[in-house]
Amino acid sequence: MSTPTPPTDRHFTLIKRDIVRHLTRQFHLTRAEAEAMFLSILELMSGHLVSGGRIELRGFGVFEVKDCRGCIGRNPRKPRESFRVPDHKTVRFKVGKYLRARLNQK
């Protein structure tokens, strides 16, 4: 599989349009088919995370939901005002071996 060339006009930010364009070229799909495929994968992954699951992509990394305890927050513009940040969930990503090795290549 070929590596998409990083766009120069967006400071190497890969966006949905770039991924859909890559899928259309790589698998000879229409734009609508590629976008449907991409959105289906996102829906599958987000639904799994919402239900408390974990996504493990060997070599790339692991996405998992973590509980974050609430705390007292402060407005930097009005430091005397404090407010309660409620407990919430967040998604954490732990990089895999293959991706880590590629990132640290010289």
C-alpha positions as CSV (number, residue, x, y, z in Angstrom):
1,M,0.0,0.0,0.0
2,S,1.4,3.4,-0.9
3,T,1.9,6.2,1.6
4,P,-0.1,9.3,0.8
5,T,2.0,12.4,0.3
6,P,1.6,14.9,3.0
7,P,-0.4,18.0,1.9
8,T,1.8,21.1,2.0
9,D,-0.9,23.6,2.5
10,R,-2.2,22.3,5.8
11,H,1.1,21.8,7.6
12,F,1.0,18.0,7.3
13,T,-2.5,17.6,8.9
14,L,-4.2,14.6,7.5
15,I,-7.9,15.2,7.2
16,K,-10.9,13.2,6.2
17,R,-10.8,14.4,2.6
18,D,-7.2,13.1,2.2
19,I,-8.1,9.7,3.5
20,V,-11.1,9.4,1.2
21,R,-9.0,10.5,-1.7
22,H,-6.4,7.9,-0.8
23,L,-9.1,5.2,-0.6
24,T,-10.5,6.1,-4.0
25,R,-7.1,5.9,-5.7
26,Q,-5.9,2.8,-3.8
27,F,-9.0,0.7,-4.2
28,H,-10.5,2.2,-7.4
29,L,-13.7,3.3,-5.6
30,T,-15.9,6.2,-6.2
31,R,-15.7,9.1,-3.8
32,A,-19.1,8.2,-2.4
33,E,-18.0,4.6,-1.8
34,A,-14.8,5.6,-0.2
35,E,-16.5,8.1,2.1
36,A,-19.1,5.5,3.0
37,M,-16.4,3.0,3.9
38,F,-14.5,5.5,5.9
39,L,-17.6,6.7,7.8
40,S,-18.6,3.1,8.5
41,I,-15.2,2.4,10.1
42,L,-15.4,5.5,12.2
43,E,-18.9,4.6,13.3
44,L,-17.8,1.1,14.2
45,M,-14.8,2.4,16.2
46,S,-16.7,5.2,18.0
47,G,-19.6,2.9,18.8
48,H,-17.2,0.4,20.3
49,L,-15.5,3.0,22.5
50,V,-18.9,4.5,23.6
51,S,-19.9,1.0,24.8
52,G,-16.7,0.9,26.9
53,G,-14.7,-1.2,24.6
54,R,-11.0,-1.1,23.6
55,I,-9.6,-0.9,20.1
56,E,-6.3,-2.5,19.5
57,L,-4.6,-2.1,16.1
58,R,-1.4,-4.2,16.3
59,G,1.7,-2.2,15.7
60,F,-0.2,1.0,15.4
61,G,-1.6,1.5,18.9
62,V,-4.5,1.1,21.4
63,F,-7.5,3.4,21.9
64,E,-9.3,3.0,25.2
65,V,-11.8,4.9,27.3
66,K,-10.5,6.2,30.7
67,D,-12.5,7.8,33.5
68,C,-11.3,11.2,34.6
69,R,-12.1,12.4,38.1
70,G,-13.6,15.9,38.4
71,C,-11.7,18.7,39.9
72,I,-11.8,22.4,40.7
73,G,-11.1,24.5,37.7
74,R,-10.2,28.2,37.4
75,N,-10.8,30.7,34.7
76,P,-7.4,32.2,33.7
77,R,-9.1,35.5,33.0
78,K,-10.8,35.6,36.4
79,P,-8.5,33.5,38.7
80,R,-10.6,34.2,41.7
81,E,-13.6,32.4,40.2
82,S,-13.5,28.6,40.5
83,F,-15.9,26.0,39.2
84,R,-16.4,22.3,39.5
85,V,-15.3,20.2,36.5
86,P,-17.5,17.1,36.6
87,D,-16.3,13.5,36.2
88,H,-16.0,12.6,32.6
89,K,-14.7,10.0,30.2
90,T,-11.9,10.5,27.6
91,V,-10.2,8.4,25.0
92,R,-6.5,7.7,25.5
93,F,-4.1,6.4,22.8
94,K,-1.1,4.3,23.5
95,V,1.3,4.1,20.5
96,G,2.3,0.7,19.2
97,K,5.8,-0.7,18.5
98,Y,5.7,-0.4,14.8
99,L,4.5,3.2,14.8
100,R,7.0,4.1,17.6
101,A,9.8,2.7,15.6
102,R,8.8,4.6,12.4
103,L,8.5,7.8,14.4
104,N,12.0,7.4,15.8
105,Q,13.7,6.5,12.6
106,K,16.6,8.8,11.7
